[in-house]
Amino acid sequence: MPQALNFQLHPKRYWLAGWLLAGLAQPMAAGAGTGPGPVGRFSRAVVEVGQPLDYILSYQHDPAEEVVFPDSLAEFGPFEYAGRRWLPTRTENGRSLDRAVYQLRTFSLAPVQTLQLPVLVLRGATDTLRLLPPAVQVQLRRLAPILTTDDAATLPALRTDNQTTILKPAFNYPFWLAGLAALLALGGGAWALYGRRWQQRYGRYKRRKNHVYFLTQFARNAERFTLSRSAPLVERTVALWKNYLSSLEDNNLNSLTTKELTEYFNNDEDVRRALRATDRVVYGNLLSEDAQEVDAAFQRLRDFAARQYELLVTD
């Protein structure tokens, strides 16, 4: 297989190696070597500032020669390198043709701009032949007119007393609507993934807060009863206990009688004894010897509510 064809199949190997050896090469005129030298040409004769421009570099040579074309590190001034592509090697009648197309741009304002890219021919491990094609030129087309001295003198003077006009900020509806849609989508995804967990955490927080409030109010009523020995206060304390258990059990327990409440809580001994003691105070006459029994009833009701809360939290 010809070495020039190998260059096209493995461009990275030869392009980098060729430029590392470029310092060893000696410049030669086009036409040096075994045949005609490399040829470069532009895709157009006139170009504008910043307009894409192709530079086609071709070299016809002996198939046995190892040929290296310039890569992106070559000197393209006054042009800027934008890319390249290479064409497959064509071999006919004992001659191989290699071609590369370089995409360039120019931002120079020079009226005529010149480019000349060398081609390297590798000869052994230490010898490199550097072939220069004839320099080619491209003309720059100016879109802005060139002012002469007379034109500059007739230009109107710039105004220096212009007042700044403050523009009223406009509400960017598409931007905010897109942001709102993104937030809704993000929130919906987060709720789908973590909504159940958040509900459980909020439920535990709400139950804990209600439990602390119940204990505080229940202890305050117990202290007031110790000072006043009031039957209506006992009734309000029992109602407070029923309301708390109703919210804790998610059931309406306020309308249940003492017997129904005892059965609802599986004939719990503390509930049965406590409610009987408070019923005697609420529906009968409060005797002084019954005060300690009411205090014990309050303690039983408080302990039972705490147990029910612990059972619900640990489930």
BALOBA-1460 file (C-alpha; in Angstrom, 3 decimals):
// residues 315
<rec num="1" residu="m" x="0.000" y="0.000" z="0.000"/>
<rec num="2" residu="p" x="1.407" y="3.476" z="-0.832"/>
<rec num="3" residu="q" x="2.641" y="5.527" z="2.078"/>
<rec num="4" residu="a" x="0.566" y="8.534" z="1.012"/>
<rec num="5" residu="l" x="-2.578" y="6.419" z="1.377"/>
<rec num="6" residu="n" x="-1.446" y="5.465" z="4.886"/>
<rec num="7" residu="f" x="-1.372" y="9.164" z="5.744"/>
<rec num="8" residu="q" x="-5.044" y="9.465" z="4.893"/>
<rec num="9" residu="l" x="-6.009" y="6.438" z="6.998"/>
<rec num="10" residu="h" x="-3.927" y="7.575" z="10.010"/>
<rec num="11" residu="p" x="-3.892" y="11.383" z="9.878"/>
<rec num="12" residu="k" x="-3.139" y="12.008" z="13.553"/>
<rec num="13" residu="r" x="0.074" y="9.999" z="13.395"/>
<rec num="14" residu="y" x="1.542" y="11.778" z="10.393"/>
<rec num="15" residu="w" x="0.257" y="15.284" z="10.985"/>
<rec num="16" residu="l" x="1.798" y="15.526" z="14.442"/>
<rec num="17" residu="a" x="5.027" y="13.756" z="13.516"/>
<rec num="18" residu="g" x="5.473" y="15.921" z="10.437"/>
<rec num="19" residu="w" x="5.271" y="19.161" z="12.383"/>
<rec num="20" residu="l" x="7.643" y="17.939" z="15.055"/>
<rec num="21" residu="l" x="10.173" y="17.355" z="12.284"/>
<rec num="22" residu="a" x="9.401" y="20.622" z="10.527"/>
<rec num="23" residu="g" x="12.334" y="22.315" z="12.200"/>
<rec num="24" residu="l" x="14.711" y="19.904" z="10.440"/>
<rec num="25" residu="a" x="13.305" y="20.634" z="7.020"/>
<rec num="26" residu="q" x="14.888" y="23.039" z="4.541"/>
<rec num="27" residu="p" x="12.540" y="25.208" z="2.449"/>
<rec num="28" residu="m" x="12.511" y="24.409" z="-1.239"/>
<rec num="29" residu="a" x="10.767" y="25.950" z="-4.172"/>
<rec num="30" residu="a" x="7.641" y="24.431" z="-5.663"/>
<rec num="31" residu="g" x="8.664" y="21.824" z="-8.163"/>
<rec num="32" residu="a" x="11.552" y="20.418" z="-6.127"/>
<rec num="33" residu="g" x="11.647" y="16.624" z="-5.607"/>
<rec num="34" residu="t" x="10.526" y="13.876" z="-7.886"/>
<rec num="35" residu="g" x="7.657" y="15.724" z="-9.582"/>
<rec num="36" residu="p" x="5.540" y="18.908" z="-9.611"/>
<rec num="37" residu="g" x="5.347" y="20.606" z="-6.253"/>
<rec num="38" residu="p" x="2.264" y="21.215" z="-4.094"/>
<rec num="39" residu="v" x="-0.440" y="23.582" z="-5.269"/>
<rec num="40" residu="g" x="-2.656" y="25.776" z="-3.091"/>
<rec num="41" residu="r" x="-5.700" y="27.812" z="-4.105"/>
<rec num="42" residu="f" x="-8.598" y="29.653" z="-2.502"/>
<rec num="43" residu="s" x="-12.216" y="28.692" z="-3.144"/>
<rec num="44" residu="r" x="-13.021" y="32.322" z="-4.068"/>
<rec num="45" residu="a" x="-11.093" y="35.356" z="-5.223"/>
<rec num="46" residu="v" x="-12.872" y="37.908" z="-3.018"/>
<rec num="47" residu="v" x="-13.804" y="37.516" z="0.635"/>
<rec num="48" residu="e" x="-15.494" y="39.636" z="3.305"/>
<rec num="49" residu="v" x="-14.459" y="40.052" z="6.932"/>
<rec num="50" residu="g" x="-15.472" y="36.969" z="8.936"/>
<rec num="51" residu="q" x="-16.784" y="35.131" z="5.874"/>
<rec num="52" residu="p" x="-15.837" y="31.409" z="5.635"/>
<rec num="53" residu="l" x="-13.182" y="30.661" z="3.051"/>
<rec num="54" residu="d" x="-11.686" y="27.346" z="1.879"/>
<rec num="55" residu="y" x="-8.014" y="26.849" z="1.054"/>
<rec num="56" residu="i" x="-7.417" y="23.695" z="-1.021"/>
<rec num="57" residu="l" x="-3.904" y="22.239" z="-0.821"/>
<rec num="58" residu="s" x="-2.979" y="19.382" z="-3.162"/>
<rec num="59" residu="y" x="0.219" y="17.497" z="-3.917"/>
<rec num="60" residu="q" x="0.923" y="14.911" z="-6.638"/>
<rec num="61" residu="h" x="3.827" y="12.628" z="-5.815"/>
<rec num="62" residu="d" x="5.360" y="9.179" z="-6.019"/>
<rec num="63" residu="p" x="3.191" y="6.591" z="-4.190"/>
<rec num="64" residu="a" x="6.244" y="5.466" z="-2.188"/>
<rec num="65" residu="e" x="6.716" y="8.890" z="-0.558"/>
<rec num="66" residu="e" x="5.430" y="9.613" z="2.940"/>
<rec num="67" residu="v" x="3.632" y="12.948" z="2.762"/>
<rec num="68" residu="v" x="2.493" y="15.116" z="5.689"/>
<rec num="69" residu="f" x="0.044" y="17.995" z="5.337"/>
<rec num="70" residu="p" x="-0.212" y="20.874" z="7.872"/>
<rec num="71" residu="d" x="-2.506" y="20.466" z="10.894"/>
<rec num="72" residu="s" x="-4.281" y="23.029" z="13.092"/>
<rec num="73" residu="l" x="-0.952" y="24.170" z="14.647"/>
<rec num="74" residu="a" x="0.366" y="25.527" z="11.357"/>
<rec num="75" residu="e" x="0.833" y="29.243" z="10.696"/>
<rec num="76" residu="f" x="-2.317" y="30.449" z="8.898"/>
<rec num="77" residu="g" x="-1.841" y="34.212" z="9.370"/>
<rec num="78" residu="p" x="-3.471" y="36.533" z="8.517"/>
<rec num="79" residu="f" x="-6.280" y="33.937" z="8.508"/>
<rec num="80" residu="e" x="-7.854" y="32.091" z="11.432"/>
<rec num="81" residu="y" x="-8.168" y="28.326" z="11.364"/>
<rec num="82" residu="a" x="-11.762" y="27.028" z="11.640"/>
<rec num="83" residu="g" x="-11.465" y="23.361" z="10.596"/>
<rec num="84" residu="r" x="-10.224" y="20.959" z="7.968"/>
<rec num="85" residu="r" x="-11.137" y="17.867" z="5.979"/>
<rec num="86" residu="w" x="-9.029" y="15.643" z="3.812"/>
<rec num="87" residu="l" x="-9.930" y="13.776" z="0.654"/>
<rec num="88" residu="p" x="-8.980" y="10.157" z="-0.082"/>
<rec num="89" residu="t" x="-5.700" y="9.566" z="-1.897"/>
<rec num="90" residu="r" x="-6.118" y="8.940" z="-5.606"/>
<rec num="91" residu="t" x="-3.447" y="6.943" z="-7.434"/>
<rec num="92" residu="e" x="-3.448" y="6.817" z="-11.235"/>
<rec num="93" residu="n" x="-0.698" y="5.961" z="-13.698"/>
<rec num="94" residu="g" x="1.895" y="5.563" z="-10.946"/>
<rec num="95" residu="r" x="1.186" y="8.973" z="-9.340"/>
<rec num="96" residu="s" x="-0.708" y="9.661" z="-6.092"/>
<rec num="97" residu="l" x="-2.730" y="12.793" z="-5.404"/>
<rec num="98" residu="d" x="-3.307" y="13.957" z="-1.822"/>
<rec num="99" residu="r" x="-5.656" y="16.862" z="-1.048"/>
<rec num="100" residu="a" x="-6.763" y="18.711" z="2.075"/>
<rec num="101" residu="v" x="-9.361" y="21.463" z="2.450"/>
<rec num="102" residu="y" x="-8.855" y="24.031" z="5.252"/>
<rec num="103" residu="q" x="-11.769" y="26.127" z="6.492"/>
<rec num="104" residu="l" x="-10.480" y="29.638" z="7.276"/>
<rec num="105" residu="r" x="-11.750" y="33.097" z="8.236"/>
<rec num="106" residu="t" x="-10.081" y="36.466" z="8.090"/>
<rec num="107" residu="f" x="-10.587" y="39.518" z="10.270"/>
<rec num="108" residu="s" x="-7.665" y="41.427" z="8.875"/>
<rec num="109" residu="l" x="-8.396" y="44.666" z="6.988"/>
<rec num="110" residu="a" x="-5.508" y="44.293" z="4.561"/>
<rec num="111" residu="p" x="-6.820" y="44.737" z="0.988"/>
<rec num="112" residu="v" x="-4.827" y="41.767" z="-0.332"/>
<rec num="113" residu="q" x="-4.040" y="38.747" z="1.873"/>
<rec num="114" residu="t" x="-1.626" y="35.939" z="1.051"/>
<rec num="115" residu="l" x="-1.285" y="32.336" z="2.258"/>
<rec num="116" residu="q" x="1.361" y="29.678" z="1.573"/>
<rec num="117" residu="l" x="1.185" y="26.362" z="3.480"/>
<rec num="118" residu="p" x="4.086" y="23.885" z="3.171"/>
<rec num="119" residu="v" x="3.912" y="20.138" z="2.565"/>
<rec num="120" residu="l" x="6.440" y="17.838" z="4.263"/>
<rec num="121" residu="v" x="7.959" y="14.760" z="2.662"/>
<rec num="122" residu="l" x="9.535" y="12.300" z="5.133"/>
<rec num="123" residu="r" x="12.782" y="10.721" z="3.990"/>
<rec num="124" residu="g" x="14.096" y="8.309" z="6.543"/>
<rec num="125" residu="a" x="14.174" y="8.856" z="10.295"/>
<rec num="126" residu="t" x="16.051" y="12.183" z="10.329"/>
<rec num="127" residu="d" x="15.461" y="13.879" z="6.979"/>
<rec num="128" residu="t" x="12.404" y="15.951" z="6.085"/>
<rec num="129" residu="l" x="11.819" y="17.808" z="2.848"/>
<rec num="130" residu="r" x="9.697" y="20.967" z="3.108"/>
<rec num="131" residu="l" x="7.927" y="21.944" z="-0.125"/>
<rec num="132" residu="l" x="6.251" y="25.328" z="-0.537"/>
<rec num="133" residu="p" x="3.446" y="25.840" z="-3.048"/>
<rec num="134" residu="p" x="3.166" y="29.127" z="-4.933"/>
<rec num="135" residu="a" x="1.670" y="31.839" z="-2.717"/>
<rec num="136" residu="v" x="-1.981" y="32.596" z="-3.475"/>
<rec num="137" residu="q" x="-3.848" y="35.796" z="-2.769"/>
<rec num="138" residu="v" x="-7.414" y="36.791" z="-1.952"/>
<rec num="139" residu="q" x="-8.868" y="40.281" z="-2.087"/>
<rec num="140" residu="l" x="-10.859" y="41.775" z="0.795"/>
<rec num="141" residu="r" x="-14.204" y="43.307" z="-0.034"/>
<rec num="142" residu="r" x="-15.001" y="46.283" z="2.210"/>
<rec num="143" residu="l" x="-18.651" y="46.878" z="2.945"/>
<rec num="144" residu="a" x="-18.162" y="50.215" z="4.727"/>
<rec num="145" residu="p" x="-17.057" y="53.121" z="2.514"/>
<rec num="146" residu="i" x="-13.592" y="54.582" z="3.026"/>
<rec num="147" residu="l" x="-13.842" y="58.223" z="4.017"/>
<rec num="148" residu="t" x="-11.528" y="60.733" z="2.459"/>
<rec num="149" residu="t" x="-10.322" y="63.917" z="4.164"/>
<rec num="150" residu="d" x="-12.997" y="65.987" z="2.400"/>
<rec num="151" residu="d" x="-15.743" y="63.555" z="3.424"/>
<rec num="152" residu="a" x="-14.647" y="63.683" z="7.066"/>
<rec num="153" residu="a" x="-14.783" y="67.479" z="7.050"/>
<rec num="154" residu="t" x="-18.389" y="67.543" z="5.835"/>
<rec num="155" residu="l" x="-19.719" y="65.063" z="8.396"/>
<rec num="156" residu="p" x="-22.241" y="66.527" z="10.844"/>
<rec num="157" residu="a" x="-21.014" y="67.143" z="14.366"/>
<rec num="158" residu="l" x="-22.026" y="64.630" z="16.994"/>
<rec num="159" residu="r" x="-24.610" y="65.831" z="19.470"/>
<rec num="160" residu="t" x="-23.454" y="65.957" z="23.062"/>
<rec num="161" residu="d" x="-26.670" y="67.127" z="24.773"/>
<rec num="162" residu="n" x="-28.816" y="64.036" z="24.272"/>
<rec num="163" residu="q" x="-30.999" y="63.178" z="27.252"/>
<rec num="164" residu="t" x="-31.132" y="59.638" z="28.559"/>
<rec num="165" residu="t" x="-34.549" y="58.055" z="28.154"/>
<rec num="166" residu="i" x="-35.375" y="55.646" z="30.965"/>
<rec num="167" residu="l" x="-37.332" y="52.716" z="29.627"/>
<rec num="168" residu="k" x="-40.021" y="51.150" z="31.745"/>
<rec num="169" residu="p" x="-39.097" y="47.565" z="32.625"/>
<rec num="170" residu="a" x="-41.316" y="45.078" z="30.851"/>
<rec num="171" residu="f" x="-42.519" y="41.939" z="32.577"/>
<rec num="172" residu="n" x="-41.008" y="38.884" z="30.938"/>
<rec num="173" residu="y" x="-44.104" y="36.673" z="30.768"/>
<rec num="174" residu="p" x="-42.547" y="33.773" z="28.770"/>
<rec num="175" residu="f" x="-39.575" y="33.594" z="31.146"/>
<rec num="176" residu="w" x="-41.694" y="33.540" z="34.321"/>
<rec num="177" residu="l" x="-44.259" y="31.157" z="32.839"/>
<rec num="178" residu="a" x="-41.483" y="28.768" z="31.852"/>
<rec num="179" residu="g" x="-39.993" y="29.085" z="35.346"/>
<rec num="180" residu="l" x="-43.392" y="28.449" z="36.942"/>
<rec num="181" residu="a" x="-43.935" y="25.389" z="34.759"/>
<rec num="182" residu="a" x="-40.503" y="24.080" z="35.713"/>
<rec num="183" residu="l" x="-41.214" y="24.638" z="39.419"/>
<rec num="184" residu="l" x="-44.574" y="22.883" z="39.143"/>
<rec num="185" residu="a" x="-42.991" y="19.947" z="37.348"/>
<rec num="186" residu="l" x="-40.225" y="19.780" z="39.950"/>
<rec num="187" residu="g" x="-42.712" y="20.032" z="42.799"/>
<rec num="188" residu="g" x="-44.922" y="17.341" z="41.274"/>
<rec num="189" residu="g" x="-41.984" y="15.000" z="40.885"/>
<rec num="190" residu="a" x="-40.831" y="15.630" z="44.448"/>
<rec num="191" residu="w" x="-44.347" y="15.050" z="45.787"/>
<rec num="192" residu="a" x="-44.665" y="11.807" z="43.824"/>
<rec num="193" residu="l" x="-41.390" y="10.568" z="45.302"/>
<rec num="194" residu="y" x="-41.556" y="11.937" z="48.854"/>
<rec num="195" residu="g" x="-45.180" y="13.032" z="49.364"/>
<rec num="196" residu="r" x="-46.198" y="10.036" z="51.485"/>
<rec num="197" residu="r" x="-43.104" y="10.383" z="53.661"/>
<rec num="198" residu="w" x="-43.738" y="14.101" z="54.145"/>
<rec num="199" residu="q" x="-47.355" y="13.424" z="55.136"/>
<rec num="200" residu="q" x="-46.257" y="10.880" z="57.715"/>
<rec num="201" residu="r" x="-43.691" y="13.278" z="59.174"/>
<rec num="202" residu="y" x="-46.227" y="16.090" z="59.338"/>
<rec num="203" residu="g" x="-48.750" y="13.767" z="60.991"/>
<rec num="204" residu="r" x="-46.204" y="12.772" z="63.645"/>
<rec num="205" residu="y" x="-45.292" y="16.415" z="64.232"/>
<rec num="206" residu="k" x="-48.952" y="17.400" z="64.595"/>
<rec num="207" residu="r" x="-49.706" y="14.542" z="67.000"/>
<rec num="208" residu="r" x="-46.653" y="15.389" z="69.113"/>
<rec num="209" residu="k" x="-47.674" y="19.040" z="69.276"/>
<rec num="210" residu="n" x="-51.256" y="18.160" z="70.259"/>
<rec num="211" residu="h" x="-49.989" y="15.740" z="72.902"/>
<rec num="212" residu="v" x="-47.789" y="18.377" z="74.515"/>
<rec num="213" residu="y" x="-50.673" y="20.851" z="74.493"/>
<rec num="214" residu="f" x="-53.012" y="18.284" z="76.060"/>
<rec num="215" residu="l" x="-50.573" y="17.439" z="78.852"/>
<rec num="216" residu="t" x="-50.094" y="21.142" z="79.621"/>
<rec num="217" residu="q" x="-53.826" y="21.885" z="79.773"/>
<rec num="218" residu="f" x="-54.594" y="18.724" z="81.727"/>
<rec num="219" residu="a" x="-51.930" y="19.501" z="84.341"/>
<rec num="220" residu="r" x="-53.255" y="23.068" z="84.656"/>
<rec num="221" residu="n" x="-56.808" y="21.818" z="85.270"/>
<rec num="222" residu="a" x="-55.548" y="19.318" z="87.854"/>
<rec num="223" residu="e" x="-53.784" y="22.121" z="89.734"/>
<rec num="224" residu="r" x="-56.892" y="24.287" z="89.645"/>
<rec num="225" residu="f" x="-58.991" y="21.447" z="91.011"/>
<rec num="226" residu="t" x="-56.563" y="21.020" z="93.903"/>
<rec num="227" residu="l" x="-57.202" y="24.667" z="94.838"/>
<rec num="228" residu="s" x="-60.909" y="25.018" z="94.051"/>
<rec num="229" residu="r" x="-62.426" y="21.506" z="94.399"/>
<rec num="230" residu="s" x="-64.932" y="22.503" z="91.732"/>
<rec num="231" residu="a" x="-67.234" y="19.953" z="90.069"/>
<rec num="232" residu="p" x="-67.529" y="21.960" z="86.783"/>
<rec num="233" residu="l" x="-63.729" y="21.930" z="86.550"/>
<rec num="234" residu="v" x="-63.761" y="18.130" z="86.773"/>
<rec num="235" residu="e" x="-66.316" y="18.027" z="83.955"/>
<rec num="236" residu="r" x="-64.175" y="20.319" z="81.768"/>
<rec num="237" residu="t" x="-61.095" y="18.177" z="82.457"/>
<rec num="238" residu="v" x="-62.904" y="14.992" z="81.404"/>
<rec num="239" residu="a" x="-64.167" y="16.781" z="78.258"/>
<rec num="240" residu="l" x="-60.584" y="17.834" z="77.496"/>
<rec num="241" residu="w" x="-59.482" y="14.204" z="77.835"/>
<rec num="242" residu="k" x="-62.278" y="12.983" z="75.536"/>
<rec num="243" residu="n" x="-61.500" y="15.630" z="72.896"/>
<rec num="244" residu="y" x="-57.822" y="14.682" z="72.852"/>
<rec num="245" residu="l" x="-58.559" y="10.959" z="72.508"/>
<rec num="246" residu="s" x="-61.086" y="11.744" z="69.743"/>
<rec num="247" residu="s" x="-58.389" y="13.514" z="67.710"/>
<rec num="248" residu="l" x="-55.843" y="10.810" z="68.540"/>
<rec num="249" residu="e" x="-58.157" y="7.905" z="67.603"/>
<rec num="250" residu="d" x="-59.759" y="9.869" z="64.732"/>
<rec num="251" residu="n" x="-63.195" y="9.024" z="66.175"/>
<rec num="252" residu="n" x="-66.005" y="10.942" z="67.874"/>
<rec num="253" residu="l" x="-65.816" y="9.907" z="71.538"/>
<rec num="254" residu="n" x="-67.514" y="12.956" z="73.045"/>
<rec num="255" residu="s" x="-71.014" y="11.547" z="72.706"/>
<rec num="256" residu="l" x="-70.185" y="8.199" z="74.342"/>
<rec num="257" residu="t" x="-71.256" y="7.436" z="77.889"/>
<rec num="258" residu="t" x="-68.905" y="6.164" z="80.557"/>
<rec num="259" residu="k" x="-70.010" y="2.575" z="79.908"/>
<rec num="260" residu="e" x="-69.541" y="2.954" z="76.136"/>
<rec num="261" residu="l" x="-66.123" y="4.513" z="76.591"/>
<rec num="262" residu="t" x="-65.041" y="1.683" z="78.872"/>
<rec num="263" residu="e" x="-66.181" y="-0.889" z="76.306"/>
<rec num="264" residu="y" x="-64.510" y="1.058" z="73.477"/>
<rec num="265" residu="f" x="-61.180" y="0.873" z="75.299"/>
<rec num="266" residu="n" x="-61.567" y="-2.862" z="76.026"/>
<rec num="267" residu="n" x="-62.647" y="-2.408" z="79.660"/>
<rec num="268" residu="d" x="-59.359" y="-0.804" z="80.627"/>
<rec num="269" residu="e" x="-59.138" y="-0.705" z="84.423"/>
<rec num="270" residu="d" x="-57.741" y="2.832" z="84.609"/>
<rec num="271" residu="v" x="-60.460" y="4.214" z="82.338"/>
<rec num="272" residu="r" x="-63.254" y="2.436" z="84.217"/>
<rec num="273" residu="r" x="-62.144" y="3.531" z="87.708"/>
<rec num="274" residu="a" x="-61.266" y="7.081" z="86.655"/>
<rec num="275" residu="l" x="-64.549" y="7.775" z="84.873"/>
<rec num="276" residu="r" x="-66.609" y="6.329" z="87.738"/>
<rec num="277" residu="a" x="-64.829" y="8.622" z="90.177"/>
<rec num="278" residu="t" x="-65.369" y="11.715" z="88.024"/>
<rec num="279" residu="d" x="-69.027" y="10.805" z="87.419"/>
<rec num="280" residu="r" x="-69.680" y="10.774" z="91.156"/>
<rec num="281" residu="v" x="-68.240" y="14.261" z="91.395"/>
<rec num="282" residu="v" x="-70.009" y="15.670" z="88.300"/>
<rec num="283" residu="y" x="-73.445" y="14.102" z="88.837"/>
<rec num="284" residu="g" x="-73.387" y="13.933" z="92.672"/>
<rec num="285" residu="n" x="-72.233" y="16.032" z="95.551"/>
<rec num="286" residu="l" x="-68.449" y="16.523" z="95.910"/>
<rec num="287" residu="l" x="-67.371" y="15.351" z="99.350"/>
<rec num="288" residu="s" x="-64.106" y="16.351" z="100.888"/>
<rec num="289" residu="e" x="-63.029" y="12.738" z="101.285"/>
<rec num="290" residu="d" x="-63.479" y="12.215" z="97.527"/>
<rec num="291" residu="a" x="-60.833" y="14.806" z="96.551"/>
<rec num="292" residu="q" x="-57.920" y="12.404" z="96.676"/>
<rec num="293" residu="e" x="-59.874" y="9.916" z="94.588"/>
<rec num="294" residu="v" x="-60.421" y="12.568" z="91.929"/>
<rec num="295" residu="d" x="-56.703" y="13.386" z="91.927"/>
<rec num="296" residu="a" x="-55.988" y="9.691" z="91.377"/>
<rec num="297" residu="a" x="-58.601" y="9.605" z="88.595"/>
<rec num="298" residu="f" x="-56.892" y="12.516" z="86.837"/>
<rec num="299" residu="q" x="-53.563" y="10.670" z="87.044"/>
<rec num="300" residu="r" x="-55.128" y="7.511" z="85.558"/>
<rec num="301" residu="l" x="-56.689" y="9.449" z="82.688"/>
<rec num="302" residu="r" x="-53.374" y="11.197" z="81.980"/>
<rec num="303" residu="d" x="-51.416" y="7.913" z="82.030"/>
<rec num="304" residu="f" x="-53.935" y="6.230" z="79.737"/>
<rec num="305" residu="a" x="-53.723" y="9.096" z="77.186"/>
<rec num="306" residu="a" x="-49.921" y="8.874" z="77.258"/>
<rec num="307" residu="r" x="-50.072" y="5.114" z="76.590"/>
<rec num="308" residu="q" x="-52.441" y="5.580" z="73.676"/>
<rec num="309" residu="y" x="-50.110" y="8.223" z="72.196"/>
<rec num="310" residu="e" x="-47.080" y="5.923" z="72.514"/>
<rec num="311" residu="l" x="-48.954" y="3.060" z="70.854"/>
<rec num="312" residu="l" x="-49.901" y="5.272" z="67.916"/>
<rec num="313" residu="v" x="-46.402" y="6.717" z="67.492"/>
<rec num="314" residu="t" x="-44.644" y="3.355" z="67.544"/>
<rec num="315" residu="d" x="-46.972" y="1.778" z="64.943"/>
